[in-house]
Amino acid sequence: MENFFVYIITNKNQSVLYIGITNNLEKRLWQHRHKEAKGFSTRYHLSHLLYYEPFSNPRSAIEREKQLKGWRRKKKVKLIETMNPRWPDLSEALFDNEK
């Protein structure tokens, strides 16, 4: 069972990428969208889901999050484009009631 997610979100202009980890992707995206996730994502208005990876245990998810955070933007963009070549907000397709 996959209970953990590493995800990448961006803002409306796609100028900033944020990598996070959660055990409830839908709830976490709601928090980002409604500015309940205070800090970096709120300051830069990040709420558009570009990429996510499911994991069955937290250690693997944490390792992957750290790995991705160490990458340069160009490498992150290539990863995003393997799942989401045109960069629409994936949360709209995943969660009907997201907006």
C-alpha positions in Angstrom: 0.0 0.0 0.0 1.4 3.4 -1.0 0.8 5.9 1.8 3.6 8.5 1.1 4.2 10.9 -1.7 7.0 13.1 -2.8 5.6 15.9 -4.9 6.6 18.9 -6.9 4.4 22.0 -7.0 4.8 25.4 -8.7 3.1 28.8 -8.9 0.9 30.2 -11.7 4.0 31.5 -13.6 5.9 28.2 -13.1 8.9 30.2 -11.9 9.5 28.4 -8.6 9.6 24.7 -7.8 8.9 23.2 -4.4 9.5 19.6 -3.4 7.6 18.2 -0.5 6.6 14.9 1.2 3.2 13.9 2.6 1.1 10.9 3.6 -2.1 12.5 2.2 -1.5 14.2 -1.2 -5.0 15.5 -1.6 -5.1 17.1 1.9 -1.6 18.6 1.5 -2.5 20.2 -1.9 -5.6 21.6 -0.3 -3.4 23.2 2.4 -1.1 24.7 -0.2 -4.0 26.1 -2.2 -5.7 27.6 0.8 -2.5 29.0 2.3 -2.6 26.7 5.4 0.9 25.4 4.6 2.7 28.5 6.0 6.2 29.2 4.8 7.9 28.9 1.4 4.9 27.6 -0.5 2.6 30.4 0.9 5.2 33.1 0.2 5.6 32.1 -3.4 1.9 31.1 -4.0 2.8 27.5 -4.9 -0.2 25.2 -5.4 -0.1 23.6 -8.9 0.9 20.0 -8.8 3.4 19.1 -11.5 4.8 15.7 -10.4 4.4 13.1 -7.7 5.8 9.7 -6.7 4.1 7.2 -4.4 6.1 5.3 -1.8 5.2 2.4 0.5 7.4 3.6 3.4 8.4 6.9 4.8 12.2 6.3 4.7 12.2 5.7 0.9 10.1 8.9 0.4 12.4 11.0 2.6 15.5 9.7 0.7 13.9 10.5 -2.6 12.8 14.0 -1.4 16.4 14.7 -0.3 17.7 13.5 -3.6 15.4 15.7 -5.7 16.1 18.7 -3.6 19.8 18.3 -4.4 19.2 18.4 -8.1 19.5 21.5 -10.3 16.4 23.0 -11.8 17.2 21.6 -15.3 17.2 18.0 -14.0 14.0 18.6 -12.0 12.3 19.9 -15.2 13.3 16.8 -17.1 11.8 14.6 -14.3 8.6 16.6 -14.3 8.3 16.3 -18.1 8.5 12.5 -17.9 5.0 12.6 -16.2 3.7 15.9 -17.2 5.2 17.3 -20.5 2.9 20.3 -20.7 2.8 21.2 -17.0 -0.9 21.4 -16.3 -2.0 21.2 -12.7 -2.3 17.4 -12.1 -4.5 17.9 -9.0 -7.4 18.8 -11.2 -7.4 15.3 -12.8 -6.6 13.5 -9.6 -9.1 15.1 -7.3 -12.5 16.2 -8.7 -13.3 18.6 -5.9 -9.8 20.2 -5.7 -10.9 23.7 -6.7 
